[in-house]
Amino acid sequence: MAVPALTPRNTPPRSLPLREARTRLSQLVAMAELTDTVTVVTRDGDSRPIAAIVPADAARSAAQARADAGRLAEVTAGWSRRLEAQREQAGRRHAAELRAMRAALAEVWAVLERRAAPGDAELARLRAGHADLLDG
């Protein structure tokens, strides 16, 4: 009739039809309070559970778990928004730094081309190494 609250989950709980639970409600409540048992209530003639008589601590724990899950979802969403904002800000900062680097590199190449002899092989090798930055 009643199942201890700490019984292993693989043991199927015993159930009690609603009619009998109504008749023995005071006894079932006392059992829940004193022995920490859970009683599953079913509709008369149907084996599907419709309610349970549980110790107050277990009920508070379930309600508290739902509240904690809701709070965790809120906190997670907040952190997700913050991380996304940081990612976007870092992307903008990176793009600005890359533009500044390309501009500085273009200035350096202008100076090098003015000072180097035409057809300088070393300058051609350096230009090939920086091709990805020069084309962007």
C-alpha positions in Angstrom: 0.0 0.0 0.0 2.7 2.5 0.9 6.2 2.7 -0.5 9.2 4.0 1.4 10.3 7.2 -0.1 13.9 6.0 -0.3 13.2 2.7 -2.1 15.2 2.0 -5.2 13.5 3.4 -8.4 13.5 0.0 -10.1 11.0 -1.4 -7.6 7.5 -0.8 -8.8 5.5 1.2 -6.2 2.4 -0.3 -4.7 -0.8 1.6 -5.5 -4.0 2.2 -3.7 -7.4 2.8 -5.3 -9.0 6.2 -4.7 -11.9 4.7 -2.8 -9.6 3.0 -0.3 -7.3 6.0 0.0 -10.3 8.2 0.9 -11.3 5.7 3.6 -7.8 5.5 5.0 -6.6 9.1 4.4 -5.7 9.8 8.0 -3.7 6.6 8.3 -1.9 7.2 5.0 -1.0 10.8 6.0 0.4 9.6 9.3 2.4 6.9 7.6 3.9 9.4 5.2 4.8 11.7 8.1 6.2 9.1 10.5 7.8 6.5 8.2 8.6 8.7 5.1 6.5 6.5 2.8 4.9 7.4 -0.5 1.4 6.1 -1.4 0.4 6.2 -5.0 -3.3 6.7 -5.6 -5.1 5.3 -8.7 -8.6 5.6 -10.0 -10.8 2.7 -9.0 -10.4 0.0 -11.7 -7.5 1.8 -13.4 -3.9 1.2 -12.7 -2.6 4.6 -13.9 -1.5 6.8 -11.0 -3.4 10.0 -10.5 -1.9 11.3 -7.3 0.4 10.5 -4.4 0.5 11.0 -0.7 4.1 12.0 0.1 6.0 13.3 3.1 6.0 17.1 3.3 9.8 17.2 2.9 9.6 15.3 -0.3 6.9 17.6 -1.7 8.9 20.7 -0.7 11.9 19.2 -2.4 10.1 18.6 -5.6 8.7 22.2 -5.6 12.1 23.5 -4.7 13.7 21.5 -7.5 11.2 23.0 -10.0 11.9 26.5 -8.7 15.7 25.8 -8.8 15.3 24.5 -12.4 13.5 27.7 -13.4 16.1 29.9 -11.7 18.9 27.9 -13.4 17.2 28.4 -16.8 17.1 32.2 -16.1 20.7 32.3 -15.0 21.8 30.2 -18.0 19.9 32.5 -20.4 21.5 35.5 -18.8 25.0 34.1 -19.2 24.3 33.0 -22.7 23.3 36.6 -23.6 26.4 38.0 -21.9 28.7 35.5 -23.7 27.1 36.3 -27.1 27.5 40.1 -26.4 31.2 39.5 -25.5 31.7 37.4 -28.7 30.2 40.1 -30.9 32.3 42.8 -29.2 35.5 40.7 -29.6 34.6 40.1 -33.3 34.2 43.9 -33.8 37.4 44.6 -31.9 39.3 41.9 -33.9 38.0 43.4 -37.2 39.1 46.9 -36.2 42.5 45.6 -35.2 42.8 43.7 -38.5 41.9 46.8 -40.5 44.5 48.8 -38.6 47.1 46.1 -39.2 46.4 46.0 -42.9 46.6 49.8 -43.1 50.0 49.8 -41.3 51.2 47.0 -43.5 50.2 48.9 -46.6 52.2 51.9 -45.4 55.2 49.8 -44.8 55.0 48.2 -48.3 54.7 51.6 -49.9 57.9 52.7 -48.1 59.7 49.4 -49.1 58.7 49.6 -52.7 60.0 53.2 -52.9 63.4 52.2 -51.3 63.9 48.7 -52.9 65.6 48.2 -56.2 63.2 47.1 -59.0 62.9 43.3 -59.3 64.3 42.7 -55.8 63.9 38.9 -55.1 63.8 39.3 -51.3 61.0 41.9 -51.6 59.0 39.5 -53.9 59.4 36.7 -51.3 58.2 39.0 -48.5 55.3 40.1 -50.6 54.3 36.5 -51.2 54.4 35.8 -47.5 52.0 38.7 -46.8 49.7 38.1 -49.8 46.8 37.1 -47.6 46.9 40.4 -45.7 47.6 42.6 -48.7 44.6 41.3 -50.7 42.1 41.7 -47.8 
